[in-house]
Amino acid sequence: METGKDFEKGEINEVSKKTHDRIKIKSSDRIIIRKKKRKVSDEEKVMSRQEILSLIEKIPKDIARFENKGLMYRTLIALLYLTGARISELLTVKKNQFEYAFDRGVKYLIINNVPTLKSRSKSESKYRPFFLRKDFEEPFINHVRAWLNELISDDELVFKINPSRSHQIVKEYTGKFPHYFRHVRSIDLVRYYGFNSYWLQRWHGWARINSAEAYVKLLGEDLKDHVLSINPSRKIS
């Protein structure tokens, strides 16, 4: 849990409830104040896959004096979308966790053993794989491959940056925050891959199915709106 400024009990004032959380520490009388985590609002526009890809491709390959550093930035945003993983989970990933495979006539990229860093269930697996189809996700995978080819050691971290810097990169080049792409990917997994609540829960490593059900319900409403918006004069042959 992110720690904020400590305040002795009774000394908290002039802090907006809209921007900060107040958390009481059970083992003491202290209360911690921290900024609220950024969440995706229902009204916030959901980017299309093409819009995300366009933002990625606008990132220059060479940034300042760093040759090919832009490839890492592109990969960071591509993987935030492709996996829907938390930024803290992606920062643990190494080159040797990526594997290309072929099965049932389909080429795909596997990212093995990605940790689930916010699991409430002790019995739940702490690691999960991601399976990314080349035929569906190739434009994004190409950016990932380009950066992996720059890494020399198989045991090398894919992203040698801290969480704070990763947030800055995402904000600078997309105008969004990392968790936004988790939201978009969840919608796309239901919309394009036909994920139900169970599969979405498995993909994200959620301890509870409630979060997954919210996305499935959201897409149900989306389908209803589409059906009801059809011109009544249109005939079905």
FENDA-V72368 format. One line per field, one symbol per residue. psi: psi as a letter, one per 30 degrees, with the letter a starting at -180 (. if undefined). Layout:
# FENDA-V72368
psi = ???
This chain:
# FENDA-V72368
psi = kkkakkklkfgklgkkffflkjkkkefaglkkklkkkklklffkkkkleeeeeeeeffkkekjbgjkgffeeeeeeeeeeeeegllefeeffkleffkkklkkhgkklkkjkhkkjghkfjffkkflllkkjkefegeeeeeeeeeeeffkekfgkkejilleeeeeeeeeeffgllefefeeeeeeeeeeefgkaeeeeeeefgkelfeeeeeeeeefeeeeeeeeffkkffkkj.
